[in-house]
């Protein structure tokens, strides 16, 4: 989802949790009014930041705190990510490597002065999160920014690589108005100017799962402002999310089987490409459609090309994966 208050496409290579990542039930609790006496998530180490953004005193010499997130406390994490980016490390007791990375990140994130909150999720205690994010192995690090998941790394990444990823995460956060710290800072209301009325209408409709209402509002916006890139990106996301929402598990499995057995089955290839984008396998989705275009001609080729361009809008023109796929598309077309 493009970020409220911006008239340019968000640089986030991700989407709303609703429809795109199957965390809708968890997010629903995040948007509800929190209980008056809600308990805070437990911590892997004492002291540091709570999920509501306040600080607990940390013992001298302790770098920072990692919040242990479970299904009950996940909504607080979603709320916190509206003000400060949150790194979540998915780990498991059976994996010594994931435990080591979990502990090493405490010290590494301490150098960021509270500009990135740190949480951990034991996939054995919170399997719903691992399933929703399609986690294949531990350790896996995922950032959340304004409730949206952003894959960071899997496995034991080198400290220098982790630092580069964290620096980039902060740049993306700043570009989207998320500049708070775990100890305080700008609230979401202070950081975000309001959306234009029709985009706000579309945003609200999408949050309620009303894809038709979101599409109607965005279509009106584009009729009046054809060059509104944010509206175009939002509309592409609405189309994708509506298509995926209609898919049942059986349909998705049949589509994958058909795509594997019949490379020239347009509907199956486009369906699997949608699923790949939603699952974070963006390069696979782009390569699949470019491959279809290279093998086919006529109306089906044009249909595939148009769908690919729409998926480019979903991911964002500045994403290097889009730039690479555009080059591949140009080679097969010309």
Number of C-alpha atoms within 10 A of each C-alpha: 25 24 20 21 16 17 15 13 23 24 18 23 20 25 24 22 21 20 20 26 21 19 17 17 11 19 19 13 17 19 13 9 7 11 7 6 6 10 9 15 20 15 17 16 17 16 19 25 25 24 26 16 23 12 14 13 9 15 12 7 6 14 18 24 25 28 26 21 27 20 14 15 20 22 23 22 31 24 21 26 29 24 28 32 32 26 27 25 29 27 25 20 12 10 12 13 15 23 18 13 21 26 15 12 20 19 14 15 22 18 13 15 13 20 23 25 31 28 29 22 25 21 21 13 13 16 15 16 22 19 14 15 19 13 19 10 15 23 25 23 25 21 24 24 27 25 22 22 24 19 17 17 16 17 13 16 15 9 13 9 11 18 16 11 14 20 13 12 22 20 15 18 25 15 15 23 24 25 22 24 22 25 18 17 16 15 17 20 10 10 19 16 12 12 15 13 11 18 23 17 16 26 25 14 18 24 16 13 18 15 22 15 18 25 22 15 21 28 18 14 20 17 10 10 12 12 11 16 18 23 26 20 24 26 25 23 26 29 18 22 24 19 15 18 14 11 14 10 9 9 13 17 13 14 21 18 13 18 21 14 11 12 14 17 15 19 15 22 24 22 20 25 26 23 23 17 21 23 18 20 13 22 15 14 25 26 17 19 22 23 18 21 23 14 11 14 10 8 9 16 19 13 14 21 18 12 18 26 16 19 23 22 21 28 25 23 18 15 13 11 16 22 14 13 21 17 11 16 21 10 11 13 12 5
